[in-house]
């Protein structure tokens, strides 16, 4: 089992950078790692990805020393188990609204005495290269449980969510938060911005790393000045589409 370098860097106070990846192609995951990112969040909530594809996406991340997390479709034990058995080093849990949502995810993601993840073999313990009991301890120490707060209820309950332990990193979902507050896609609306600040304050107060989505230099600077060390810099699909448009406009402007 690999060392979770993201967890190690955060514990040492170092910065980490990642991207969401929604195009289920291993070569794109390799490109993210070769570009120098620390982690990738492989999407299985909005993306149609089968278990074999997901396992190959994780393999691609491992090949370029990129820490693979998986955003599971729901906080269900089966979905979490399959992602971790495929080799994910953490699970991102969508729409966490309460401490009970976190407790359910922890039970599914960790072994005894912290949880009840189903025992099994396969690639996660190296097909038997690590003995069973040794793997349990290493998995509990390395695998991260990451709530994604995307609803007003989750913001209201954030202190309870992080105070109970077992949460390794918190990510906000500004787009869904904007809808939850009645201002869809207005991610810079004061209601959304205040929610993001509230999440960070609670995480900082309980010693839990906070990982905002920062898509530009000014946003990154503000969060850096606030003491944040973990960042998601967007989604590879959006970056690719933007690059395509910019390239076309630069090389062959429509007005010529």
N, C-alpha and C positions, 0 to 999 in steps of 0.2 A: 504493500500500500504506500502511495506517495505521501510526502509531507505536504500539508496544505500551506503553500507559500503565502497566500493571502492572509490567512489567520496569523502566521508567523510575523509577517510584515506589520500588520495592524498592532499586534502585541508589542512590537518594537518601536511603534510610533512612526513608521514609515508610510508614505503615500502608496495607494494602489488605485489603478485605473482599469475600467472594464467597459464592455459594450454589450448591449442586448443583441442577440443573433436570432433572426426569425426566418432566414432562408436556410432550409435544411440541406446544405451542401458542405461536406467536409473541407473542400478546398477553401471556402470562405473562412471557416474557423481557423485553418492554418494561416491564412493571410492576417487575421487578427492577431494571432500569436507572433508571427514574424514582424508585425508592425511595432511590437513592443508592449502591448497591453498585458496586464497582470491576470485578468480573468475575463471570462465570457459567460453571459447568462443565456443559455440555450432555451428557447421558448417552446413549450409544449402545451401552452394554454390557447394562444391564438393561431398557432401553426399546426398544420396537418402533418404530423411526424409519427411514423410508426416506431415500435420499440427497437427494431434493427437499425433504422436510421439514427435514432438517438444514440445508440451504443457506438456507432461509427463516428458521429459528431464528437462524442467524448474521446474516442481514440485519437481523432485529429487534434484535439486540444492537448492531449497528453504528448503527442509527437513533437509539439513545439513548446512544451513547458508552460502551457497556458492552463490556469486553474479553471475547471469546468463546474459551473453551477447550472442547475436546471430549474426553470420556472414551471412548476407542475400545474396541471389544469385546475385541480382542486386540492384541498388539504386532506385528501383521502389516503388511508394507509396503503392501498394498492398502488396508487400513482407515485407516492413517495418511495415505496419499496423498489419499484421497477427502476426509478431514476438512480437510486443509490446502488442497487445491484449492478447497474450498467457501468458504474464507476464515478458518478458525480461526487464532487467534494462538498456539495452543499445543495440545499433545496430552497428555492424562493417560493414562499407561500402566498398566493394572491388573495386579495380581499380579506385580510385579517381584521376583524372588527372587535375582538374581545380576547381576554386572556384564555378563555376556553378554546378558542381557535388555535392559539399557540400550544397549549397543553396537548391538544390532539396531534399536532404536527410533531412535537417532541416525542410523544409515545411511539409514533410511526417511524421516526428517523433515528432513534437511539436505542441501544440495547440495554438490558438490565445492568445496573439498577436504575438508570435514568429513563428507560423507556421499554417498549416491547416490540421493537423491530423484529420481524420474522427472521429466524435463523436460516442460513443457506450458504451454499458455496458459490462457485462460479468465478468471474473475473475479479470481483472486488477484493477477495482475499488471495488473489494470485493462483486460482485453481488449486488450492491446497498448499501453496508455498508458505503461507502463514497459518499456523495452527489456529483452531477455532477460538479458543479463549483469548489468545494473543490478539487476534483480529478484533474481537469485541472491544477491548480496551483501546486499541489504536483508532478504531472507527469512531468511538465516542469522543476521543480527544481531537480528531481532525475534522470531522464532518460538521458543517455549519447549518444552523437553522435560521433562515432569513425571512422575517415577515415583510410583506409588501403592503403598506398602508395606503388604501385607495378610496376610503370611505370616511365620511364625517364621523361615523360611529367609532372607527378605529382611532381617529385623532382624539376624540373625547376620552377614549379608554387607554391612551398610550402609556400613561404612568403605570396602570395595572399590567399592561402587556409586557413592559420591559422590567418591572420590579420583581417579577416572580422567578427570574433566572432562566437559563437555557436559551436565551436569545443572543445570537452571535453578531448580528448586524441587522440594521433596519433600513429598508428602502422605501421612499415615498413614490406614489403614482400620481403625479400632478394632473394628468389628463382626466383620469377617472375621479380624482378629487374635485376637479372643476365641475364635473357633472353632478357629483354628490351634493355640492353646494349650490346647484341651480344655475351655474354659469358655464355650460359646456364649452370646452376648448379655450376658455379664457384663463390660461394657466398663470398669467401675471395679475389676475384680479386680486385685490387686497384680501379677500376671504381665503383664497388658495395660498397666497404668500404667507399669511399669518398662520395657516395650518402647517406649512412646511417649517416655519420657525418654531412652532410649538412642538413638533416632532423632534427637532434637533435639541431643544431645551431639555425635554424629558430624557432623551438618550444620553446627553452629556451629564445630566444629574445622576444617572444610574450607571454610568461607565460603559455604555453600550455604543459601539461605533455606528455612525450615521452615514448613509451613502446616498446623497442627492444626485439627481440627474442634472448635469451641467453641460449645456450644449454650446456655450460660447465662453470667451475668455473673461468677460466681466462677471458672469455668474460663477465661474470657477474661482476667481479672485475673492469674491465676497464670501463664499463658503470656506475658502482657505483661511481667510482672515478670522473667520468664526471658529477656527480650530478643527475643521473637518479634514480627514485624511483619506477617505474612501470616496471615489467618484465613478458614476456611470456617465460616459460621454455621449450617450445616445444609442442609436440603433444602426446596424450596418446597412440595412435597406435604405434608410433615409440618407445616410452618407453617400451611398452609391448613386441614388437618384439625383441628389444635389450635384455630385461630381459630373454626372452625365450632362445635366443641363448647362452647367458652367462651361464644360468642355465644348459643347456645341456652340454656345454663345460666344466663346472666345475665338474658336477656330473659324467658324463660319456664321457670322452674324446674319440674321434673317434680312436685315436691311440692305445687304450688299447684293 
